[in-house]
Amino acid sequence: MYEMTIQLRTDGEKCLYEQIYEHIRQEIREGRLLAGERLPSTRSLADYLQVSRSTVDYAYDQLLSEGYIEARPYRGYFVCPLEGLLQLGPEGALPGEPVDAKEEDASRPEADGCLYDFSPNGTDMSVFPFGVWKRITRNILNDGNMELFSQGEQQGDYDLRLTISRYLHASRGVSCTPEQIVVGAGNDYLLMLLEKILGRGVRIAMENPTYKRAYRIFQSFAYEIVTVDTDRNGMLVSRLRQQEADVAYVMPSHQFPTGAVMSIGRRAELLRWADGAEDRYLIEDDYDSEFRYRGKPIPSLQSSDRNGKVIYMGTFSKAIAPAIRVSYMVLPERLLERYRRECYFYSCTVSRIDQKILNEFIRDGYFERHLNKMRKRYRAKHDLLLECLRPFRKRFVLSGEDAGLHLLLSARQPIGEEELLRAARERQVRVYGLSDSLVASAPGNATVLLGFGALDEDAIREGIGRLKEAWLQPSAKWI
């Protein structure tokens, strides 16, 4: 095991996480840490450096995400083989290539010097079955499956689409055949493909606030986008009728970012709206329906669709890992015909090897067991966060609980969102404002999102403790 000496500075120029991350990265780049060499455990390195374990965890997580190190189950962290990397210039740029400091900082968590990042997009990889995934991969490659290196079907391999259709029917009530499913590398690609299917000049309605990435993608199509007000039951169909939209984009099972669950009555209203014209459709983004901690699972909107009006979209990024980059879209029969006529020449963007691995992972029951572990782990974090937030309830309204990977806090008294975020940053905690998801301005007091997926229990306690100092103590500037 490689023993490392890191001189940590406390002058405030860089946070401890960044110093550890940059030191190890530099050791790897300059060849002082060799491929296959084992790193100290996060606990032992934290003890040696006299820092919190979460600080070392953040450094290791960033090195993992950038491919400098790998985690081996029950063995620890090891340096990855990085052929050709040592010839790269500073900060990973090719020799003579300028580095955009803004883009680089934006790509790193903790770039603003925060130790505790309550990102609503974080996921917990600590219980991912690396051993199972590695064994499936090895078996597939060892079996000499030459066909996996040939061109596959445009919609994705049939076996995977069959497995997905069976999984969706069992878990979400989705009624579809494998022929209706299109597999792609992320929802971004599928939305771009959908633009080719729906055509140009579409008027699309979106909730406000909404998933801003989808909004920007629709903007890039030159779609006319209109916003529709919502209440606690979801998009207001009475307002939707006034907009003369062709398509409505909704997240009925767990709206992002508000966490609202669309009522059965509102779903029926939406379906009646879509039935009112031949070319009206609903896009159902079911991005994290696997994670519900109270009550029964909410059926999909598509399961109630009898007239082929719902385009159902889902992803494995939340449930398995962000790097999997496998999403799927279920097309109604009428749009499926249009897809085959207009988009038959688009190749599937997911490697056939990755499709085969994922298919066996789901088909052989590993996915279900992994989901059960993740639900248990996320529920424990969710309940811990709720407990830690009890002192906040006098000054904040809590919402979005019982599902998903984030909660919301809304101030009861008038205060700017930026004031809350700045007070949190001063204590090295990063939280996220609801304004980042707003398409149009909305009145009301400040609301922040607190994600818990990527944080361990100690980090949740410490981070909320710091927010308590920032927002609840008599010395807090905004009280």
N, C-alpha and C positions, 0 to 999 in steps of 0.2 A: 504494500500500500504506500502511496506517495505521501510523504509528510511535507506540508507546506507552511512556510512562514510568510504571513501577510502583515504588512505594516498599515494598520488602519488609521486614518486621519479623522480628527474630530473638529476640523476647522469649519465644517459646514458647507464646503464646496461641493462635495458629492456625498450621497447617503451611503451607509455601510453596505447595503445590498449591492450598489453599483461597484464599489471598490472590490468586493469579493469576486463579483462576476468578471470584472475587467482583468483582475490579476490572474484568475484561472484561464480565462480566454487567451491572454497573452502568453502564458506558460505553454498552452497547447500550440499556439501559432508559431512560437519560436522553437518548438521541438523539445522543450525541457520536460513536458509531459507527453509520454509516448502513447500510441494507440494501444488499447487494451489495459492500460495502467489503471489501477483502482484508486479512487479518490477516498478521502476520509468520509465517514458517515456524517450526516448533517448534525447529529447530536454531538459527536466528538469534536467536530470543527467548531461548533457553537461554543462548547465548553472551553476549548483552547483559546478562542478569540474573545471569550467573555461577552458574547452577544446573544440575542434571543435566537432560538432555533428557527423561528419563522423567517428571520433575516437570511440565514443560510439557505432555507428552503426556496426563497424567492430567487436567490442567485443561481441555485442548481436548476430550478424550473426554467429560467431563461436560457441557460446553457443547454438544457434538454430540448427546448423548443427550437433552438438554432442549430441543433445537430452536433454540438461539440462533445456531448457526453450522452451515454445511454444508461437506463436503469435496468438492472437484471434482477428478477424476482429472487428474494431471499439472499442476495449476494452483495448488492450495493450499486454504486455508480462507477462507470468505467469510461475512459476516454474513447471516443469513436475514431475509426480510421478516417482520416481527412486528406485523401490524396489530392494534391494540387493546391490545397488551401494555403500552404506556407509560401506560395509565390504571390499570394494576394497582397495588395497594398494595405495601408492603414484602414481600419474599420471595415475591411471586407471589400473595398473597391479594387477594381483592376488598376494596374500601374497607370498613372496619369489620368485616371477617371475621377472627376470631382465627386465629393460626397455631399449630399444634401442633409445638413445637420438636422433640419426640422423633420424630414421624413424619417431619419434614423431614430431620433428621440421618440417620435410618435409610434414607432414599431415596438418599442420596449415598454413592458409594464414598469411602473415605478420611475418613469423618466422625469417626473416632477418631484422626485426626492421623497416620495411617500413610502412608508414601510408597510402599510396595510391598505390593500386595494380591494374595495368592495365592488368589483366589477360585476355587472349583471350577466356578462357573457362568459364568466369563468366556469370551468368544469374541474371536477376532482378526478385525477388520474392515478391516485394512490392505490386503488383497488382494481385497476384494469388488469385483466388476465393475460399479461404479456406471455406467460409460458404457453397458454392455450393458443394464442394467436401465432406464436412462433412455431409451434408444433404443426398447426394447420398449414402454415406457409411452407414449412419444410416438406411435409408430406405431398403437397400439391406439386412442388418443384421436383421432388424425387421421383414422382410417378411418371415422369416423362410425358406430361400433357402437352404435346407439340401444338395441339390446336389452340391452346391459350395464347400462342404467339402469332396467330393469324387474325385477320380482320373479323371482328364480331358483328353481331346484329346491331342495327342503328339504334334500336330502343333499349339495348342492353341484353345480356344473355338471358335466354328464356328461363333457365333454371332459377336464376336469381329473381326474375319477375314473378315466377310462380310462387317462390318462397315468400316474397313481399306481399303478394295478394293474399296468401293464407294467413300471414301474420296480421295484416290490416283487418281482415274479416274477423279474426279471433279477438283482437285487442281493441279495435276502434269501430267495428260494425260496418266497415267500408265494403260495399258490394261492387266487385270488379273482377275482370278476367286478367290474366297476364298480358293479353294483347293490348289492354288499355293503359298499361304502365310504361312510362318512359323514364329511364335511369340517366342521371347526369351528374357531373362533378359540381355539386353545390346548387343551391336555389338560384344563384345569379344566372347560371347558364340556362336553367329551365325557364326562368322568366324571359330571358332573351329569345329562347326558342318559342315561347308562348306568343311573343310579339309577332313572330312570323305566321303563327297559326291564326291569331285573332285579326291580324292585318293592321294597317295604319288608320289614323283618324279615330281611334277609340277614345271615348270619354270615360275615365275611370274614377270611381268614388273611393275615398279612403277615410278611415277614422282619424280623428285628431285628438290626442297624439297617436302616432302609429310607428311602425317599423321603418325608420328613416332610410335604411339601405334600399328597401324595396321602392320607396318613394323616389329616390334618386335614379334608380334603374328605370322606372316608368318615365321619369323626366327625360332620360337619354333617348327614349323612343319618340320623343315629341308628342307623347300622349297629352291630352287635356286632362288635368287632374283637378278634381273638386273635393273639398273636405265636407264631411257630414258629422254633425254633432252626435254625441253619445250620452247615454246615461248608464246606470249601474247594470242594465240588462244588455248593453251593447249598442250597435249603430241604430239610430232613430230612423225607421223606415219611412215615416211621414216626411222627414227632411230629405231622405234619399229620393223620394218620388219627385220632389221639387227640382232636382238637379239634372234630370233627363240623362242619366248616366247609362252606359252600355254594360259596364262591368263594375262590380263592387269587390274590393279586396278586404277580407275580414279574417280575424283570428278568434273564432267563437269559443274554443275550448279554454284558452288562456290568453287574453289580449295582451300584447306587448305595447307599451310598458305598464299599463294600469293593473294587469292581473285579473281583470273582470272576466266572468264566465257568462256567456250569452244565454239568456233564458230560453226555454223550449218555445214559449210563445213568440219571442222575437225571431227565433230561427224560422218558424212557420211563416211569419210575415215576410222575411227575406226571400224565402222560397216562392211565395206567392208573387212578390215583386219580380223575381227572375222569370216566372212563368208568364208574366204579362206581355212579353215581346219575344219574337223568335230568336233574336241574336243577343239576348241578355244572359249574362253568366255571373256566377259567384266564384271567386278564387278563395278557397279555404286553406290558409296557412296553418298547419297543425304542427308547429315546430317543437313543442316540448310536452305533449300530452301525456307522456309516460310518467311524469313526476307529479303525482297528486297524493296528498298526505291525509286527507280527510274525506270520508264518504266514498261513493262509488265512482268509477271512471265516467267521464262525460262522453256520451256517444258523439261521433263526428257529425257534422252537418250533412256530409255526403250520404250518410246512412239513411237520412230522411228524404233524400232527393229521388223522386219517382219519374222525373221528366228530363234527366240528363242536363242539369243546369249548373252543377257544381264541378269545378276543377280542383281536385284535392292535391295538396302538396305536403310533403314531409321530408325529414332528413334524419340521418343517423349521427349527425355531428354532436348533438347534445347527449344522446343516449349512449354512444360508444366513445367517440373521441373527435375533436375538431379536425384532426388531420385526416380522418377517414374520407371526408369530402365526397360522400355518396348521398345523393338526394333522389327523390322520385316524384313523378307527377302522374296522377290518374286522370285521363281525359274522358269526357263523355263521348258516346259513340259518334255523334255528329262531328265533334271536333277531331276525333280520331281519324275519320275519313279525310278531313282537311289536312291533318298532319301528314298522312301518307301521300296525299296528292302534292302538297307544297313543300314538305321538309324531308322527303325520303332520302335525300343525298347527304344529310347531316350525319356524321359518324358519332357513335357514343363516345363521350369524353372520359369515361372511367376505364382504367386498365382492366383487361379480362382477368388478369391474375387477382387483382383486388376484388373483382366481382365474385370470383370463385371462392376466395377466402371468406368474404362476407357471407356468401350463401351457406357455406358449411358451418360458419359460426352461428348463424340463426337457425338453420335446419336441424343441427345436432343438439340444440337446447342450451348452448353456452350463452347466447344472448339473453335468454330469459333468466338464467341464473345470475348473470351480470347485472341485469336490470333490478332484480330483487335486492342485490347487495347495494346498488346505487340508491335505490329508494330508501332503504334503511339508513344509509349513511347521510343522505341529503335530509331525510326527515329529522335525524338527530341534530344536524346543524340548524335546520329550520326552527326546531323547537328551542334550541339553545339561544338563537338570535332573538326569538320572541321573548324569552325569559330575560335576556340582557336588556331588551328595550322597554321593559315595564316602567322604569323611572321616567321614560320619555312621554308617556301617555297624557300627562297633564298639559304639555305644551305642543304635542304633535298628535295627529290622527294617523293611526296605522292602518294600512290596507294592502291588498294583494297577497294575503297569507293563504296557507293550505295548498298551494300548488306552485310549480315552477321553481326557479333558482334565485329569486329576488323578492324583496318587500319594498314598500313605499312608506315614507314618512312625510306628512304634510303639516306645515307649521299652522298652529291655530291662530297666531297673531301675525299682523303684517310684517313681512321681512323679505328682503330680496334673496333670491336663490344664490347669487354670487357671494353674499355675505356668509351663508351657511357653508358653502364650498371652501371659501377662503379660511374661515375659522377651523375647518377640518384639516386643510392643508398645513396650517401652522402647527398642527400636532401630528403631522406626517401620516394623515389618513386621507385616502382618496375616496370620495363618493361621487355620485353622478346625478346631474340635474335632469328633471323631467323636460326641461326646455330643449334638450338635445333631440327629443322625439317629437317636438311640436312642428307641425307643418304651417299652421297659422297661429297667431298669438291667441292666448287664452287667459282670461282673468283668473284671479285666485292667488292664494298665498303660495310660498315656495314649497316645492315637493322634490325630494331626493330619492334615488333608488339605492338600495343596499343589497348587493349580490353576495351570496355566501358559498357558491359552488366551489370556488378554488381555494378557500381559506380553511385551515384546520381549526379545531375548537379553541386552542390557545390564542390564535390570531383573532378570532371573532371576539373573544372576551377582552383582549387587550385593545383591539380597535374600537369597540363600542365604549370601553372605559375612557379612551381618549376623546371620543365624540361627546361623552357625558361632560368631560371637562370643558370642551369647546362650546357646547350648546346649552348646558343646564346649570353650570356653576354661577354664583352671583357675579363673578368677575367677567362672565361672558359679555362681549361688547354689545350684543344686540338685545340683551334683556333689559 
